[in-house]
Amino acid sequence: MRSKQTRCLITAIVSLICGLAALNVAAEQDSLFEQRGMYQSAVEKYSAGKTTEANRLAKRLEDYPLYPYLQYHKLRVRLNHVSGKSMNRFAAEHSELPVTPLIFNRWLKKQAAKRRWKTFLKYYPGSENTELQCYYLRALYATGQKTEALDQTTALWVSPTSQPKACDPLFATWRTTPRFNEDLAWQRLHAAIQGNQRTLARYLLRFFSKQSRSAADAYYLVHTQPLKVTRTASFSKDNEKYRQVIQHGLIKLSKKQPEKSLQAWSKYKKTHTFSATSRRSVDDRILVGLALADQFPDEQARVSIQSPYAIDGLAEAALKNTRWNELKYWIRRLDEPEQSKLRWQYWLAKSIDMASDKNTTEAQQSRKIFLRLAQERQYYGFLAAQKLAQPGKLNAQPSNNSANLDAQKVAQQFEMRSDVLRAVELFAVGDDLNGRREWYQAKKTMTREELQQLAHRALKMGRLFLAIQTANSAEAFDDLTLRFPLAFSPLFDEAGHKNNTPSSLLRAIARQESAFQPSVVSSAGAQGLMQLMPGTAKLAARRARLPKVAPGDLKTPAKNISLGSFHLTWLIQRYDGQRPLAIAAYNAGEHRVDRWIKGNEGVPIDVWIESIPFKETRNYVKNVLAFNVVYAGLLDSPVDILQDAEKTVRPR
């Protein structure tokens, strides 16, 4: 009887143990989900000042990857009351966090704002942050180290850009000492003008005495109104400052009115003692300006031209003016590293092909260059492939072979990295800013193989922008799964069908504009996947007879793609099917493109693209056209980079 009872008891105990084990397994499976929820709740409670409740949750999260961030948030909300000792302890214990130097700097600025100069000096570790540097020098001055503080101020003041307001009290004191003089003011004025910092340059004019003010005023004048430099009588003084003014004005004028610049320069060379370096600089700029106006040096003169700047500028001018023989000549005069770039190789091949005096040997050379370029998955490679009537090469190659033992080992080591775990969890709890900070910091210490793993992790998380960016860092250029993800496919396909525009082109725009970030907002205010300005979106909605755009709509993929696709299609129709013009207008606006095509009817479209005045728009058009070829290939609908109707610019 007792034996039977014992057996029953043992059975019950075993069942209980099994049940508890099963519960533990279930708890482990749910633990990450629960930890994320507790972490978010703890952060909210710290922010609300409910420290006791937040601490209770934090205690349960000591083994969670984001536990250090709870200490950060605890510190963040009470930063005004944190002692230097506590701040130092946090920095020492969490030196691995990218937010640590950020919060430390914020704490230092608060000490400075409260004039706690001794505390600031005690904990200031040195910084490249200009605001902190100024606070440091102010702290030195306030604690009696005046000479040292003022001696170091000079380097900060001569910056070619405006400095933070924290520097103003320091600068005001420094300017009352003999350290400040008009030569330093001129040095900064020169740097500001060369950097096109007009507001700063105008501000600096106040620091010149009546005797020196005329040269400073003249410098600002010729920068804003270059034609004034042709009034040679106004710049008759032959000293170093006026020679700088004249040189700058002539160079500025040479870009738009090179003939007038040349006329004035011929006079100044007789009346002023310019250095040999200055003479060469002005000569080169005027030479290039004249070439851009389609006035090239004759055969005898061009042999003596040796300046890399002039040779490069003459090649650019020949390209802009479709002077094929000139282009062929000047490309061959470029330095070898420059000449070997894909861009110049394409234009060398085309200039030979288009030149009036090519021979059989050159024709063969042209074809060889096109054949070589056609192997590249790149804008010029796709142009070369089309020239040869060949399909563009995608050269797709996965970067991560999971079957490889070394790859498995790298993957295992990668999964153990605490910085990766923190980044993954920060994205999971919605802290994208700190997630990106962890991500970028982790990238700096990774091998190429680890970066490939990181890129694939980003793709799995749906962080397509990071996948693209990290794949580039890993030099996984041929892994098109990472670099050209097929995201939001139903939405792009639907929009392409509705607007009769290939979805590959819509994807290409989104890839270039936002790298598929639905919530991204540019510095100019463009929003969402296809980076629409609110005003443009409202106009597109009205034209498409869609509902009015509400706040937040542009961060919704479906609405952003719908409006962006309609706007692009409308632009394509506006420019009579010429996609390169429409793509340029999508980036820079219709009015600018209208100006850029005026007088360029019949110009080869590849030349027109190369001549777009804005570098950003120029690269934008090239990228979108190339990305369209890539996406079309990935979607099994291969296309040429240009359509037959797009070979030359046609009037609207």
FENNORMO-V87571 format. One record per pair of residues at least 4 apart in sequence whose C-alpha atoms are under 6 Angstrom apart, sorted by the first residue. I is the first residue (numbers start at 0). J is the second residue. Records with the same first field share a line. If there is no record, write none. Layout:
I = J / J
This chain:
22 = 26
26 = 30
30 = 34
34 = 38
41 = 53
44 = 49 / 53
45 = 49 / 50 / 53 / 73
50 = 54
61 = 66
64 = 421
65 = 421
71 = 75
74 = 78
83 = 87
89 = 93
90 = 94
110 = 115
111 = 115
116 = 138
119 = 123
130 = 163
133 = 166
136 = 148
139 = 144 / 148
140 = 144 / 145 / 148
149 = 173
157 = 187
159 = 187 / 190 / 191
174 = 179
185 = 189
188 = 200
191 = 196 / 200
192 = 196
207 = 211 / 212
208 = 212
212 = 216
218 = 244
220 = 224
221 = 225 / 227 / 248
225 = 248 / 251 / 252
228 = 248
229 = 263
237 = 271
249 = 253 / 260
250 = 284
252 = 256 / 260
253 = 257 / 260 / 285 / 288
254 = 288
257 = 285 / 288 / 289
260 = 264
267 = 271
278 = 282
279 = 283
283 = 309
287 = 312 / 313
289 = 294
290 = 294 / 295 / 316
291 = 316
296 = 300 / 301
307 = 311
309 = 313
314 = 326 / 329 / 330
317 = 321 / 322 / 325 / 326
318 = 326
319 = 610
323 = 350 / 354
324 = 354
327 = 347 / 350
333 = 338
334 = 338
338 = 343
343 = 347
346 = 350
348 = 365
350 = 354
357 = 361
369 = 373 / 383
372 = 380
373 = 380 / 383 / 384
374 = 392
375 = 380
376 = 380 / 392 / 393
378 = 625
381 = 391
384 = 389 / 391
385 = 389
395 = 477 / 478 / 479
396 = 477 / 478
397 = 478
398 = 475 / 478
401 = 406
409 = 413
421 = 425
422 = 434 / 437 / 438
425 = 430 / 434
426 = 430 / 431 / 434
445 = 449
447 = 473
450 = 473
451 = 473
454 = 466 / 469 / 470
457 = 462 / 465 / 466
458 = 462 / 463 / 466
464 = 514
465 = 469
466 = 470 / 481
467 = 481 / 482
470 = 475
471 = 475
479 = 483
480 = 484
488 = 492
489 = 493
491 = 495 / 502
492 = 502
494 = 561
495 = 499 / 500 / 501 / 502
503 = 627 / 630 / 631
504 = 627
506 = 510
507 = 623 / 626 / 627
508 = 512 / 623
509 = 513 / 515 / 528 / 529
510 = 514 / 515
512 = 529 / 530
513 = 528
515 = 528
516 = 528
517 = 527 / 528 / 554
518 = 527 / 554
519 = 526 / 527
520 = 524 / 525 / 526
521 = 525
525 = 530 / 531 / 532
526 = 530 / 531 / 553
527 = 553 / 554
529 = 563
537 = 548
539 = 543 / 566
540 = 544 / 545
553 = 559
555 = 559
556 = 560
559 = 563
560 = 564
570 = 581
571 = 576 / 578 / 581
572 = 576
574 = 651
577 = 645
578 = 582
582 = 620
583 = 587 / 620
584 = 588 / 589 / 592
600 = 648 / 649 / 650
601 = 647 / 648
602 = 647 / 648
603 = 646 / 647
604 = 646 / 647 / 648
611 = 617
615 = 619
622 = 626
623 = 627
627 = 631
628 = 638 / 640
631 = 636 / 637
632 = 636 / 637
